[in-house]
Structures are given as structure tokens and as C-alpha cells.
């Protein structure tokens, strides 16, 4: 009896199936977790050093910006700067300024542009607007758009970008090449688009989109807050810091008034008055000139930085939000503000 009872107790506690069953379960559980983490990482907006500090001061897991720091290091100013180099000289300075734009900073623009930041053909139109010193109402249309893509279909009958609406002439048109030619014909004092502006898009127009890994293409998953008044952005197309801010505005689908202030712009004085930054930058330049590490050659170079044009290059981008009174020329503070102010709470 004893030899029979011993094997009976021995076999019952160690059946192989129960021990093997739990083993696959943890492996299967890890896969969705990784997938969810990857989805969240892709959905996060770019961040900055100032955003890191602000995120640390908020409640740990609830901070939107606490997930963004690695993304900024990967897709920060470096890739945006290389993107600007790839598109030089287009979208960097005013080629011709229409007489109608002398007081454009104080008037509502008549041009409406439906586009998204990562689109190379939309970029072509924005470059033309920079060279013509034109202002426009910009309606970002990222993939997954909650509002503006539907408007585009109602206006033009199809979801295609860019779409330009000129309220002053009643013109509505697709196709970036046709839009650029139209803008130069009506606002360029009879001049043709600058050499290579139209042709170069095929070769280097995709570079910023690739380098920036599609930033400014897809709606952020917490976007949805609609401001009562449009934001206002002083910018020019090929500025690397302004590009990062425009990406954020696109991913949040925030409409804004674009005031182009490239080198030679008629709106530079207006920006200096609004920002009150002339004295601020004068102090910065003075400190650079008197720095003990500054060589004679550098002193001469920096002493030449006296024109409004060169001061503006240090100020752009500059964002104004009449809804809250916020205004800043620091792209890090702008990013932090936009994603905190216009994100839907969890």
C-alpha cells in the first residue's frame, strides 16, 4: 500500500500543463505594452529645455511634457537647421515687396492658406509668400484633422493641399505651382518666381519632411481646444526655430495669422514695436562685443549688427495669443505654452 500511495501523491501536484501555461502569458503581455509605449512616443510633441523644467514642476505622470525630452534631443534644432540649409536660399529673404504690404502688419490679410507643415508643396507656397513679404491666415490641416480638412472639401470639392483662397480677388485654387505663379503675378510687381523656387521642390523639397521625421504632419492625440481668436506668428519660412513652432501649431490644428518678416521685410518695424525687443537685443550685442573672449575680428563683425534686419533675425519666431495675452520670442517657451494651453486634459 505504501509504494502505491507515494506515487499517487507525487504525480498529482506536478502536472506539466499548469507550469507551462503561465510562461507564454507574460511574453504576450509585453508586446501590447511596447506597442502602446511606441504609440505614445510618436504622439508626443517636441519639447525643450524650458519645457523639461516646467514638466518637472508639475505632477509627475500627469505632465504632458515629461514624455517629450528624448524626442526633442532627437528632432531638435539640429535637424531643423539642416533642413534650412537644404532649402537655401528660398524662403529666407524678401525678393520683392508689394506696395500693398507696407502697412500689412496692421491689416487683416486677405489670403487664406490651407496646408500642413510637412508637405513639400505647401512649403513651396510658404517660401513664395516669404519672398513676397505676404501675410496670410493659415489653417493647418494635419492628417486626422478635426475641422480644417472638412472645410477644404467644402470649398474646393476635394481634400488636396495646398489650397489658396484670395478674398480680395475671389480666386480659389489648388496646385502649388499655379499658386506660386498667381502670387507673383498679382503681388510681385510683375516679377517671376525666383530661380529654382518651383523646380527645386522635386529635389530638396522633401528634405525637411524626412529630416524632421514627419513633424507637422499628423494631428496630436490631445489636440482639440479651439481658440476664440486666431494666434499671430511673426516668422519666415526657412528659419529653423520658426519651423519647430509651426510644426506645433499644425499638430494642434491651431489657425493663425502668419506675418512673414524675412530679411528686407516691410513689417520689421512693426515687430520691433510689438515685441519691444530692440533695446534687449542691443544689450545682448553689447555684452558680446565686450566679452573678454571676443577677438578684434569678431568685434568688428558684431558692431555691424545694428540694422533692424539683423535684430529681427534674433527675435523670430514671435508668437502672440490675444486669447490669453501670452507673447514670446523664445521658441522653447512657445512650445511649452502651446501644448499646455491647447491640449485636452487626460
N, C-alpha and C positions, 0 to 999 in steps of 0.2 A: 504493500500500500504506500509506503513512504517513497519508493522510487517513482511511482506513478503521480503522486501529489506534487512532487518537486518540479517536474517538467511542466505540469499544468500551470503552476504559479509563475514559472519562468517565461512561458510563451505569451501569456495574456497581457503583461504590461508593455512589451516591446514589439508591437506590430509595425512593420516598415512603413505602411502608408501614412500614419499620423505624423511621423517625423519628417517625411519628405514633403508633405503638403504645405507647411508654412514656408519652406525655402523659396519657392517661386514668388510668393506673395510680396516680400519686401522688394524683390527686383522689379516687379510690375509697378509697385507704388512709387519707385524713384523716377520712372520715366515721365509720368504726368507732372511731377514736381519740377523736374528740369524744364519741361516744356512750358509750364506756367511761368517759371523764372525768366526764360528767354523771351516770352511774350511781353512780360512786364518791362524787361530791359529795353526792348525795341520801342515800347510805347512811351518811354520817359523822354522829356525834353532835355536839351543841352543845359548844362549848369556852369557855374563859375566859382571862383574862389570866394567871392562875397556871398554867393548862394550857399556855399558849404557852411559858412559861419552862421548864416541865418537859419539853415536847416538844423544845426546843432542846438540852437536856442529854442527850437520848437519841440513838441512832444515826439519822442523817438520814432516809432513805426508810423505815426500818422503824417509825418512830413513828406510832402511830395518830392522835395528837392534832395532828400537824403539818399535817393537811389541814383542820382544823376552824375555824381562826381566822376566815376570812371568813364562815362560817356563823353564828358567834356574833355578829359585828357586825351581821349582817342580822336575826337572830332572837333577839336577846338580851333583856335585862331590859326594854327599852322596850316591845316588843310584849306581853310578859307583863304589864307594868303596865297597859297599855291594856285588856288582856283582863280584868284585875281590876276596872277601873273600869266596864266594860260589865256586870259581874255584881254590882256592889254593889246592895244590902247583903248579899246571900245568901252564906253560907259565910265570913263574916268574924268573927262573934262568936256566943257561946253564947246561944241563945234560952231554953232551959230545960235544966237539968242533972238527970239522974235520980239518985236517991239511991244507986242501984247503981253509979254511976260514981265515987264518991268515992275508992275505992281501986283504980280500974280500971288505973292505971299499973303496979300490982304483980301483976295477974292476967292470965291468958291470955284474950283476947277470945273470945266465943262466936260472933260474927258473921264470916262469910266472904263476901267480895265478889269476884266475877269480873267484870272490866271492862277497859277500856283508856282511857288518859288523854284522848285526843282526842274521845271520844264524848260529845256534849252530854247524853244521857240518863243516862250514867254519872256525869257531872258533877253532875247534879241530885241523885242519891243521895248523893254525897260531900258536897255542900252541906248536905243534911239531917243527915248524920252529924256534921258540924262544929257545926251549930246545936244538936244534941242531946248534944254532948260525948261521942260514942261512939267506942270503939276497934274496930278490925276487922283481920282478916287479909285482905290484898289480894293477889289472884292476877292479875297483868296478863296480858291476852290480846290481844297485838298481832296484826295480820294477818301470817300466816306463822308463827304460834305453833308452837313445837316440843312443847309439853307441855299448857298450861292449856286450850286450846280443846277438846282431846280430852276432858279431864276434864268440861268443861261439857256436852258432848254425852252423856257417860255419866250425869251427874247429872240433867239436865233433859230429855234426848232431842233437843235442838236447839241449834244454835250461835247463840245470841241473847244480847245484852248490854244492861244488866247482869243478872247472876244473883246473888241473895242466898240464902245458907244460914245459918239461925239454929240452931245446935246446941242451944241451951237450950230451944227450943220444937219443934224438928223441922220447922220451916217452910222450904220451898224455893220461891222464886218469881221469875218474870221480871216485866217491865214496870216501868219506873222509877216511874210514878205510884203503882202499887199498893205498891211497896216503900216509898216515902216515907210513904204513909198508914199502912202497917204499923209503921214505925219510930216514928212519932209516937204511934200508938195504944198501943204496948207500952212505949216508953221515954221518952215525952214527958209523963208525968204527966197524961195526958188532954187535952193541948193539940193543936190542929190545926196543920198546917204554916203557917209564916209567910206573910203575904200576898204573893202573886205568885210564890212559890217554884215551884209547879207550872206556872203559866201562862206565866211569863217564858221558860222554856226554848225555846219555839217561836220567840220573837222575838230573844232575845240569847244563847241557849244555844250557838249556832253561832259567835258572835264569836271566842271564844278559839281554836276549831279553825281558823278562817280566818286570823286574825292570826298564829297560830303555824305556819301552813303545814303543818298535819298532823303536827306533832311529837307523839310519843306515840301514834302510830297503827300503825306498821309495825315489825316485828322488824328489828333491826340485823343486817347480814350477818355479823358476827363474834360474835354472841351465842351462848350455848350452855353456858357454865360455870354449873353448878348449885351454889349454896351448901348446905352441910350444915344450917345453921341459918338461919331467916328473918332478914333485916335488920330494923331497927326505925327508923321515921321519925317524929319529932315534927314536926307540920305543921298547917296548917289550909288549907282548900280555896282560899281566894281570895288567899293570899299569893303574890306574883309570883315570889319566889325558890324557894319550895317547889314551885311548878308546874314549874319547869325540872328540878328533881331528880326529881319524879315522872315526867316525860317520859322521863328517862334510865332509871329503874327499869323503865318499861313497855317501852321499846325493847330492853332487855336481858332482859326477861321474868324479872325477879327478884322472887320473892314477899317480902312484908314485912309487918310489923305496923305499922299506921297508928295513931299516937297523936295525936288531934286536940287542939290546945292553942290554940284561938282565945281572944279576949278573954272573960274570965269563966270559963275552963276550970278544972275541979277538979284538973287534972293539972299545973298550972303549978309548984307547989312541987316536985313530983317531977322535972320537967325541970331546975329550978334546982339541985337536989341532984346530979343526974346530970352535968350539964354543968359545975358549979362555976363558973358564969359571973356570979354576982351581983356579986362584987367587981370582976370585969373590967369589967362594964358601968358600975359605979359610977365607976370611974376614967375611963372614956370620957366619961361625962356631966359629971364634974367638970372635965375638960380643956376640954370645950365651953363650960361656964359661964365659965371663967376666960380664955377666948380673948380677945385684945385686940380682935378684930373683932366680938365679941358685944355687941349692944345691950342696954339695960336691959329692953326688952320680951322679947327672946329669953332673957335670964337668967331672968326670971320664968316663962316658959313651960317652960324646961328644968328649973328647980327643981321643977316639978310632976311631972316624970318620976321618980317614986320607987316606984310600985307594981310588984308582980310582973308585972302585965299588961303594962305598958309595957316592962319589961325583956325579957319573953318576945318581944315583937314585934321586938326587935333580934336575937334568937337564932335564930328559926325560919328555915329548916329545920335540924333537928339529926338527924344520922344516926349510928346505932350498928351496927357489924358485929361480932357476937360471934365470928365465924369467924376474924377476924384481930386483933381488939382495936382496930380503927380507930373513931374517933368524931370528929365535927367539926360545927361550926355554920356553916362557911363554904361556901356553895354551890359556889364555884369549886373548892375542894379536893375536895368531894364528887364533883363531875362527873369530875374528873381521876382520882380513886381508882376510881370505879365502872367506867369504861371501860378502865382499865388492869388492874384486878383480875379483872374478869369478861368479858373478851374472849378469844376463841380466837386463839392465835398464828397468824400467816400461814403 
